[in-house]
Amino acid sequence: MPVRSTPAGAPAEDESQSRSVAAVERAMDVLLYFGRTEQSDLGVTEIASALGLTKAAVHRILTALRSRELITLDTTTRRYALGHAAVALGRAYLARTDVRAMAAPELRWLSERTHETATLSLRRGDTRLYADQVVPDQELRLEVSLGIPFPLHAGGSSKAFLAWVPDVELEAYLTRHPLESVTDKTITDPAKLRKELATIRKRGYATSLGERQAGAASVAVPIFDHDGHVVAVISVAGPALRFKPEPGSQVVDDLLAAGARLSAQLGYEAPAG
């Protein structure tokens, strides 16, 4: 049986390649650590301690990352922060993120958990519309019309958008749009709506009992992006005779959890406490 010879330089090449891969992995660990930490900037010693690396190795990695503008250095404090190139990468990811595709698994999960209809809404100017829904296999169920604009003051999903706009934007909306009734349960008094929106912000979710559709009940939570803006709303809705989303109920907890997961995927960090 012929014996195959191994090129003389192969082991050295393999070792060199392994060292190169390890160096890249360490550099990625350092870069990703900036994304995980709550601090806006970091020192060499902090990074080395957190990642189990030597300070010399961290310094070399930071120097390489600075050369590509992934990391920036404050020459006064000698502390490092994410650079322009890293921010550009994050924005490129977010620009390519399809919220509808991202939310689809959560909608299926919510519908399966609650046996009710789970929806995704997007805002379009002074209106919002349903972009997707998952309907349960029940004879008595709620279905929504996709792509139809609804006012921002009527219903749980609408109020979840309006609750987190700046006060100036809210007052401008109220000036442009008299609060007309969609059903006999729609809030049409501006003072009452302001109070309701403040309550929604405080507890983190909106509810509706027949405010947009008679006989329907819903609970809705916002999806935040990395800047803290509401980019979408998910909700669970069903016939009011059966579906009663009470504070502290499982459906509310599940919806808040799903909303938090989606917001985290968009880079949102909830305030501490």
C-alpha positions in Angstrom: 0.0 0.0 0.0 1.6 3.3 -1.0 2.3 5.8 1.8 1.1 9.3 1.2 3.6 11.9 2.2 2.6 15.1 4.0 4.1 18.3 2.8 6.7 19.6 5.1 5.1 22.9 5.7 1.6 21.7 6.4 1.7 21.5 10.2 3.1 25.0 10.5 0.5 26.3 8.1 -2.3 24.7 10.1 -1.0 26.2 13.3 -0.7 29.6 11.7 -4.3 29.3 10.5 -5.5 28.3 13.9 -3.8 31.2 15.5 -5.4 33.6 12.9 -8.8 32.2 13.6 -8.4 32.5 17.3 -7.2 36.1 16.9 -10.3 36.9 14.9 -12.6 35.3 17.5 -11.0 37.3 20.3 -11.5 40.5 18.3 -15.1 39.7 17.7 -15.5 38.9 21.4 -14.2 42.4 22.3 -16.4 44.1 19.7 -19.5 42.2 20.8 -18.8 43.0 24.5 -19.3 46.7 23.6 -22.8 45.8 22.4 -23.6 43.8 25.5 -22.4 46.2 28.2 -24.7 49.0 29.6 -21.7 51.3 29.8 -21.2 53.9 27.0 -17.4 53.5 27.1 -14.8 51.0 28.4 -11.2 50.9 29.5 -8.7 48.3 28.6 -8.6 46.8 32.1 -12.3 46.4 32.2 -12.4 44.6 28.9 -9.5 42.3 29.8 -11.1 41.4 33.1 -14.5 40.7 31.6 -13.2 38.5 28.8 -10.3 36.8 30.5 -7.7 38.4 28.1 -4.4 40.1 28.8 -4.3 43.9 28.7 -1.7 43.7 25.9 -4.0 41.5 23.8 -6.9 43.8 24.4 -4.8 46.8 23.4 -3.7 45.1 20.2 -7.3 44.2 19.3 -8.6 47.7 20.0 -5.9 49.2 17.9 -6.9 47.0 15.0 -10.6 47.8 15.5 -9.8 51.5 15.6 -8.0 51.3 12.2 -11.4 50.2 10.7 -13.4 52.8 12.7 -15.3 50.0 14.5 -14.0 51.4 17.8 -13.1 55.0 18.8 -10.8 56.3 21.5 -11.3 59.3 23.7 -7.7 60.6 24.0 -8.4 62.5 27.2 -10.0 59.7 29.2 -8.3 56.8 27.3 -11.6 55.0 27.1 -13.1 53.3 24.1 -16.5 53.3 22.5 -18.2 52.0 19.4 -17.2 53.8 16.3 -18.9 55.0 13.2 -18.4 51.8 11.3 -20.0 49.7 14.1 -23.0 52.0 14.2 -23.3 51.8 10.4 -23.4 48.0 10.6 -26.2 48.2 13.2 -28.2 50.6 11.1 -27.7 48.4 8.0 -29.1 45.4 9.9 -32.1 47.3 11.1 -32.8 48.8 7.7 -33.0 45.2 6.3 -35.1 43.9 9.1 -38.6 42.8 8.0 -40.7 43.4 11.1 -43.5 41.3 9.7 -41.3 38.3 9.2 -39.6 38.8 12.6 -43.0 39.0 14.4 -44.5 36.0 12.7 -43.2 33.3 15.1 -44.3 35.4 18.1 -47.8 35.8 16.6 -48.1 32.0 16.1 -46.9 31.5 19.7 -49.4 34.0 21.1 -52.3 32.5 19.2 -51.4 29.0 20.3 -51.0 30.1 23.9 -54.2 32.1 24.1 -56.4 30.4 21.5 -57.3 33.8 20.2 -56.3 36.0 17.3 -52.8 37.6 17.4 -52.1 40.6 15.2 -49.3 42.9 14.1 -50.0 46.6 13.3 -47.9 49.2 11.6 -48.3 53.0 11.7 -48.9 55.0 8.5 -48.9 58.7 9.3 -52.0 59.5 11.4 -53.4 56.0 11.0 -52.4 52.4 11.7 -53.2 49.2 9.9 -53.1 45.5 10.5 -50.1 44.0 8.6 -50.5 40.3 9.7 -52.6 38.1 11.9 -52.7 34.5 13.2 -56.3 33.2 13.7 -57.1 30.3 16.1 -58.9 27.2 15.1 -62.2 28.1 16.8 -65.7 28.4 15.5 -66.2 31.7 17.3 -63.2 33.8 16.6 -62.1 37.3 15.6 -60.6 38.2 12.3 -59.2 41.6 11.2 -58.9 43.2 7.8 -55.3 43.7 6.7 -54.2 46.9 5.1 -57.2 49.0 6.1 -56.3 52.3 7.9 -57.8 53.0 11.3 -57.5 56.2 13.5 -54.9 56.3 16.2 -57.3 57.0 19.0 -59.7 54.0 18.6 -58.8 50.5 19.9 -56.0 48.9 21.8 -53.4 48.7 19.0 -54.0 52.3 18.0 -53.7 53.6 21.5 -50.5 51.6 21.9 -49.0 53.7 19.1 -50.3 57.0 20.4 -49.3 56.5 24.0 -45.6 56.7 23.3 -45.5 59.7 21.0 -44.0 63.0 22.3 -46.6 65.4 23.9 -46.1 67.8 21.0 -46.9 65.2 18.5 -50.0 64.1 20.5 -51.3 67.6 20.7 -50.7 68.1 16.9 -52.7 64.9 16.2 -55.6 66.1 18.4 -55.6 69.4 16.6 -55.7 67.7 13.1 -58.2 65.0 14.0 -61.4 65.5 16.1 -61.9 62.4 18.1 -64.8 60.8 16.1 -66.7 57.7 17.3 -65.9 54.4 15.6 -68.3 52.7 18.1 -70.2 53.9 21.0 -67.3 52.9 23.2 -64.6 55.0 21.4 -63.0 57.6 23.6 -63.9 61.0 22.1 -63.0 63.3 24.9 -59.3 64.6 24.6 -58.8 64.9 28.3 -60.0 61.4 28.9 -57.8 60.1 26.1 -54.7 61.9 27.5 -55.4 60.2 30.9 -55.9 56.8 29.2 -52.6 57.2 27.3 -50.7 58.1 30.5 -52.1 54.9 32.1 -51.0 52.8 29.1 -47.4 54.2 29.3 -47.2 53.5 33.0 -48.4 49.8 32.8 -46.8 49.1 29.4 -49.9 47.9 27.5 -53.2 49.1 26.1 -56.6 47.5 26.3 -59.9 48.0 24.4 -63.4 46.7 25.0 -65.4 47.5 21.9 -63.7 50.8 21.1 -62.9 50.0 17.5 -65.1 46.9 16.8 -68.3 46.3 18.8 -68.2 43.0 20.7 -64.4 42.7 20.5 -61.8 42.9 23.3 -58.0 43.3 22.9 -54.8 43.9 24.6 -51.8 45.4 22.8 -48.1 46.2 23.4 -45.6 48.3 21.5 -42.5 47.2 19.7 -39.6 49.6 20.2 -36.6 50.1 18.0 -33.0 50.9 19.2 -33.9 54.6 19.6 -37.0 53.8 21.7 -39.5 54.7 19.0 -42.6 52.5 18.5 -42.3 50.8 15.1 -45.0 48.2 15.5 -47.7 46.9 17.8 -48.7 43.3 18.5 -52.0 42.4 20.1 -54.2 39.5 21.1 -57.9 40.0 20.5 -61.1 37.9 20.7 -64.8 38.0 21.3 -65.6 40.1 24.4 -68.0 37.4 25.7 -65.0 35.1 26.0 -61.8 37.1 26.0 -61.1 39.2 29.1 -57.5 40.4 29.3 -57.2 41.4 33.0 -54.1 43.0 34.6 -51.7 40.3 35.7 -53.4 37.6 33.6 -51.4 35.1 31.6 -52.3 36.7 28.2 -51.0 40.1 29.4 -47.8 38.5 30.7 -47.3 36.5 27.5 -47.9 39.6 25.3 -45.5 41.7 27.3 -42.8 39.0 27.0 -43.3 38.7 23.3 -43.1 42.4 22.9 -39.9 42.6 24.9 -38.3 39.8 22.8 -39.1 41.6 19.5 -37.9 45.0 20.9 -34.7 43.4 21.9 -34.2 42.0 18.4 -34.4 45.6 17.2 -31.7 46.7 19.6 -34.0 48.3 22.3 -32.8 48.3 25.9 -35.5 48.8 28.4 -34.8 51.3 31.1 -33.6 49.8 34.4 -36.3 49.4 37.0 
